[in-house]
C-alpha cells in the first residue's frame, strides 16, 4: 500500500508532463497564428466542395504543401511559394497530403482559374490532358439529350461524350470546382511579411 502512493504520483506527473509537451505547448504555439488578410474563410459552396474533395480521397494523390526551393523544385514546377502555417487557418481537417501522383493543388485556383476547364477535367481528365492518369468522376455529372435552361453544360469533346449526349454538372461537381478555384495562395507568405516589416523597423530605427 505504501508503494502505491508514490507510484500513482509518479504516473500522474508523467501524464502531466506528456500533456504539457505534447498538447498544451503545441496548442499555445498554434493559437497566435492569424490568417493573412488576403485569405478568406470558405463559402458554403466551397465547404461542400471541400467535403467532396475529402470524401473522394483526393489527398491520396495530391498534396497542398509546396516546399522551399532548397528542398524541392516545387516553385520551378509552377506550384507557387512554400506554404506556411497561416495558410491553413481555415482548413479542418488539413489536406497537406504525402503523395504526389498528381500535381500539388495549393495554387490550382491561380494556375487553372477556368471553371469550364476544371469541370471538363473532372468529367474526362484525358480530354484536356491526354497523358493524365487521374480517374474520371462521371458520377458528379449527368448526361441528357438536351440541356435545360438552368443547367451548367460541360464542354466535353464528342469522343468523350456517351452517345453524343450533353454532359451537365451536378451540384457536387460545381461545389468541388468552387473549392478548387478557391485554392489561390498567391499572396505573400506570413513569414515574408514579418521579415519585410522587421526590415523596415530596423531600417527606420535610429
Secondary structure, 3 states (H helix, E strand, C coil): CHHHHHHHHHHHHHHHHHHHHHHHHHHHHHHCCCCCCCCCCCCHHHHHHHHHHHHCCHHHCCCCCCCCCCCCCCCCCCCCCCCCHHHHCCCCCCCCCCCCCCCCCCCHHHHCCCHHHHHHHHHCHHHHCCCCCCCCCHHHEEEECCCCCCCCECCCCHHHCHHHCEEEECHHHHHHHHHHHHCCCCCCCHHHHHHHHHHHHHHHCC
